[in-house]
Amino acid sequence: MVSGEPTRAEAELAWGRLHQERTNPAIPWRDLSAYRKGNNGVSYCFTFDSGRSGPHLVITGLTHGNEPSGREAILMLLDKDVRPLIGKLSLCLMNIDAAHGSNGVDPYGIRFLDDDLNRVWDDAILDGDGNSREVRRARELRPLIASADRLLDIHSTPYEAAPFYILDPGTREARLAEALGGPRTFVTYGRDSGSAHRATVVNYVAKCQGSAGLGIGVESGLFFAAESAACAKTMAARFLHLFGVISAQTLAELSCWSDSRPKQRLTLLFPEIVQTNDIALLFRPETYAPYAVGAIVGYDGDRAIRAPFDGAVPMWLKQTFEAGVQGFMWARKEPGECEAAQLETTMEEKQT
C-alpha cells in the first residue's frame, strides 16, 4: 500500500453512501393483475391494428422483473389509449412472475425466478426440454416477438445512472439508435470482452425476420430512479414516431425527458473477476470516470482492485457479487470526433 492511497475503510464508506442513495425507489411497485388478460391471446400483452399498411412495432418491458421503467412506458401507452396510425403496435409486459415477486420496497428487486428471460431466445432452448418459468413464458411470447418488424426492449441498471445504448458501430442497430436519439452514451462490446449475450429478445427478432427485422435495446438508467421512467416513456414515444405510428403532436405530448450529458462512447474490454463477495468500491458508476494505471478503485476482501491500464473505466457492476465471477467490466472511453481529430493531428506532428 502506497502512502496516500485510499484504504479499505474509505472504500466501505463510499460504497455505503452509494447504497444509501439507492434505498428510496422513486418508481413505485405496481400490481399488474388488471392487465393480465391482454387482448391478443397472450397474457399481459396487447396488440392494436390500425388496419392500414405499415410495420409491426413491438415494445417490451419487464424483460427483467426488477426493471420497472419499461413497465411505466407500456402502461403510459395503454392508459393514454395510444393507437397506431399505420401498421400494428404490440406492447408486452414480459417477466410478470419476477415483477410480482418483488416486495415493492427493495429497489434491486427480483431479476428472474429460474432463468434470465433475456438469455433464452434461442430455438435450441425454446424447442428443448427446459421447463423453467422463464422458458415457458418465452414460448408464450415467441409468436408475437417473431412477428415484429421493429422491436424496442427497455431495460434499466442497478448502478449506471446515465442512460445508454449497447451497440456495435456501423450496424443497423447503431444507425437506428442515431435516428432515435435519446441517450448520448454508447457502449460497445470489445472483441475479448466475454460479455456478448446473443440469445436476447432483440437478437431473436433479426434471427426470425432476417434483414426485414430489427430490434434495439435501451438502458434507461437506474432501476428505481424517476429519470429512468421518464427516459423510457420518451424513448417509447420516439420509437413510435420514427416509424410513423404516432403523430408529432402525440410525440410532444408523451415526451418528458432529454439527455443533457455530453456524447460519449465506451468499449467494454474485459471483466474484473472478484475473489470474494466482500466488495467495496470507491467509484461512482454513473460518472464513467477514467483511472490512471495502478489507481485503486475499490477492494475485493483485503485485495486492492487497481486500474489495469491508463484511462481504465470501471462500469457495468453486477447486482450481486460472487467469488470467481465477473464483478464489473473494465472499459475505455473512445475519443469523440473533435478529440479524434486532435489526436490524429498530434500523431502527425510527432511523426514529423
URLIN-V159559 format. One record per pair of residues at least 12 apart in sequence whose ideal C-beta (glycine too) atoms are under 8 Angstrom apart, sorted by sequence separation. I is the first residue (numbers start at 1). J is the second residue. If there is no record, write none. Layout:
((I J) (I J))
This chain:
((32 44) (61 73) (77 89) (98 110) (101 113) (126 138) (165 177) (174 186) (203 215) (220 232) (294 306) (295 307) (316 328) (61 74) (78 91) (98 111) (125 138) (126 139) (202 215) (218 231) (237 250) (238 251) (293 306) (294 307) (315 328) (316 329) (59 73) (77 91) (98 112) (120 134) (201 215) (202 216) (218 232) (237 251) (282 296) (283 297) (293 307) (314 328) (315 329) (59 74) (98 113) (115 130) (120 135) (202 217) (220 235) (282 297) (283 298) (292 307) (293 308) (314 329) (316 331) (97 113) (126 142) (281 297) (282 298) (291 307) (293 309) (298 314) (314 330) (315 331) (74 91) (95 112) (115 132) (117 134) (121 138) (200 217) (218 235) (237 254) (238 255) (281 298) (293 310) (297 314) (313 330) (314 331) (59 77) (74 92) (95 113) (114 132) (115 133) (116 134) (120 138) (165 183) (236 254) (237 255) (280 298) (281 299) (292 310) (312 330) (313 331) (74 93) (98 117) (113 132) (114 133) (115 134) (163 182) (164 183) (167 186) (169 188) (279 298) (280 299) (292 311) (293 312) (312 331) (313 332) (113 133) (114 134) (115 135) (117 137) (163 183) (165 185) (167 187) (168 188) (234 254) (279 299) (290 310) (291 311) (312 332) (313 333) (113 134) (114 135) (117 138) (162 183) (164 185) (165 186) (166 187) (167 188) (168 189) (233 254) (234 255) (279 300) (290 311) (291 312) (309 330) (311 332) (71 93) (95 117) (112 134) (163 185) (164 186) (165 187) (166 188) (233 255) (234 256) (266 288) (278 300) (290 312) (291 313) (308 330) (311 333) (94 117) (162 185) (164 187) (166 189) (233 256) (234 257) (278 301) (290 313) (291 314) (307 330) (309 332) (121 145) (233 257) (234 258) (264 288) (276 300) (281 305) (289 313) (275 300) (276 301) (288 313) (150 176) (230 256) (231 257) (274 300) (275 301) (57 84) (230 257) (288 315) (300 327) (71 99) (231 259) (275 303) (173 202) (285 314) (54 84) (57 87) (59 89) (65 95) (227 257) (285 315) (54 85) (55 86) (56 87) (57 88) (58 89) (59 90) (61 92) (62 93) (63 94) (64 95) (65 96) (68 99) (283 314) (46 78) (54 86) (55 87) (56 88) (57 89) (58 90) (59 91) (60 92) (61 93) (62 94) (63 95) (65 97) (66 98) (285 317) (50 83) (52 85) (53 86) (54 87) (55 88) (56 89) (57 90) (58 91) (59 92) (61 94) (62 95) (65 98) (66 99) (272 305) (281 314) (50 84) (52 86) (53 87) (54 88) (56 90) (58 92) (60 94) (62 96) (64 98) (65 99) (48 83) (49 84) (50 85) (52 87) (65 100) (118 153) (183 218) (48 84) (50 86) (62 98) (65 101) (66 102) (97 133) (180 216) (182 218) (183 219) (281 317) (50 87) (62 99) (65 102) (30 68) (50 88) (176 214) (29 68) (32 71) (49 88) (95 134) (177 216) (35 75) (48 88) (97 137) (176 216) (27 68) (30 71) (47 88) (48 89) (68 109) (96 137) (173 214) (27 69) (47 89) (48 90) (66 108) (95 137) (172 214) (173 215) (272 314) (279 321) (290 332) (35 78) (47 90) (66 109) (94 137) (173 216) (277 320) (278 321) (288 331) (290 333) (46 90) (47 91) (65 109) (66 110) (67 111) (277 321) (27 72) (30 75) (45 90) (46 91) (65 110) (66 111) (276 321) (277 322) (288 333) (45 91) (46 92) (65 111) (277 323) (45 92) (64 111) (65 112) (94 141) (153 200) (266 313) (268 315) (274 321) (276 323) (281 328) (44 92) (45 93) (64 112) (65 113) (153 201) (183 231) (268 316) (274 322) (275 323) (279 327) (44 93) (92 141) (153 202) (167 216) (182 231) (266 315) (274 323) (275 324) (40 90) (42 92) (44 94) (108 158) (151 201) (274 324) (151 202) (165 216) (166 217) (273 324) (274 325) (44 96) (64 116) (92 144) (165 217) (182 234) (273 325) (274 326) (43 96) (64 117) (92 145) (165 218) (166 219) (182 235) (273 326) (274 327) (63 117) (64 118) (90 144) (151 205) (164 218) (165 219) (272 326) (273 327) (63 118) (150 205) (163 218) (164 219) (180 235) (271 326) (272 327) (145 201) (163 219) (182 238) (271 327) (272 328) (148 205) (163 220) (181 238) (271 328) (272 329) (35 93) (90 148) (146 204) (163 221) (180 238) (271 329) (272 330) (145 204) (146 205) (160 219) (162 221) (180 239) (270 329) (271 330) (145 205) (149 209) (161 221) (269 329) (270 330) (32 93) (147 208) (148 209) (160 221) (161 222) (268 329) (269 330) (87 149) (146 208) (151 213) (153 215) (155 217) (157 219) (160 222) (180 242) (268 330) (269 331) (145 208) (146 209) (149 212) (150 213) (151 214) (152 215) (153 216) (154 217) (155 218) (156 219) (159 222) (179 242) (268 331) (269 332) (32 96) (149 213) (150 214) (151 215) (152 216) (153 217) (154 218) (155 219) (156 220) (157 221) (158 222) (161 225) (163 227) (267 331) (148 213) (149 214) (150 215) (151 216) (152 217) (153 218) (155 220) (156 221) (157 222) (158 223) (163 228) (266 331) (267 332) (152 218) (154 220) (156 222) (157 223) (161 227) (266 332) (32 99) (148 215) (156 223) (266 333) (267 334) (32 100) (163 231) (265 333) (266 334) (31 100) (156 225) (264 333) (265 334) (265 336) (156 228) (264 336) (29 102) (195 268) (263 336) (29 103) (125 199) (185 259) (262 336) (29 104) (184 259) (193 268) (28 104) (29 105) (122 198) (156 232) (183 259) (185 261) (193 269) (194 270) (195 271) (122 199) (182 259) (184 261) (186 263) (188 265) (190 267) (192 269) (193 270) (194 271) (119 197) (121 199) (154 232) (184 262) (185 263) (186 264) (187 265) (188 266) (189 267) (190 268) (192 270) (193 271) (118 197) (120 199) (121 200) (184 263) (185 264) (186 265) (187 266) (188 267) (189 268) (190 269) (25 105) (119 199) (121 201) (184 264) (185 265) (186 266) (187 267) (188 268) (190 270) (73 154) (119 200) (154 235) (185 266) (187 268) (25 107) (118 200) (121 203) (122 204) (154 236) (24 107) (70 153) (118 201) (121 204) (152 235) (23 107) (70 154) (117 201) (152 236) (22 107) (60 145) (69 154) (70 155) (22 108) (58 144) (69 155) (70 156) (121 207) (58 145) (67 154) (69 156) (152 239) (67 155) (68 156) (58 147) (67 156) (150 239) (58 148) (63 153) (56 147) (57 148) (60 151) (64 155) (56 148) (57 149) (58 150) (59 151) (60 152) (61 153) (63 155) (56 149) (57 150) (58 151) (59 152) (60 153) (61 154) (150 243) (55 149) (56 150) (57 151) (58 152) (60 154) (55 150) (57 152) (59 154) (45 141) (163 259) (43 140) (47 144) (162 259) (42 140) (42 141) (45 144) (162 261) (42 144) (185 288) (40 144) (94 201) (109 223) (107 222) (108 223) (107 223) (107 224) (195 316) (161 285) (162 286) (160 285) (161 286) (159 285) (160 286) (162 288) (159 286) (187 316) (195 326) (194 326) (195 329) (193 329) (63 201) (18 159) (60 201) (190 331) (187 331) (188 334) (58 205) (70 220) (69 220) (89 240) (69 221) (69 223) (68 223) (160 315) (67 223) (68 224) (73 229) (84 240) (87 243) (89 245) (160 316) (66 223) (72 229) (76 233) (87 244) (160 317) (82 240) (86 244) (87 245) (159 317) (69 228) (73 232) (77 236) (85 244) (86 245) (157 316) (158 317) (68 228) (69 229) (72 232) (73 233) (76 236) (85 245) (68 229) (72 233) (84 245) (85 246) (158 319) (69 231) (70 232) (73 235) (74 236) (84 246) (85 247) (69 232) (73 236) (82 246) (82 250) (61 232) (82 254) (80 254) (59 236) (77 254) (76 254) (59 239) (57 239) (57 240) (57 243) (55 243) (57 245) (54 243) (54 244) (55 245) (54 245) (50 245) (27 223) (27 224) (25 223) (26 224) (27 225) (25 224) (26 225) (27 226) (22 222) (24 224) (26 226) (27 228) (22 224) (27 229) (26 229) (111 319) (108 319) (18 281) (15 279) (15 280) (14 280) (15 281) (18 284) (14 281) (15 282) (12 280) (14 282) (11 280) (11 281) (11 282) (8 280) (10 282) (6 282) (15 298) (11 296) (11 298) (12 299) (11 299) (6 296) (5 296) (8 299) (8 302) (5 304) (1 304))
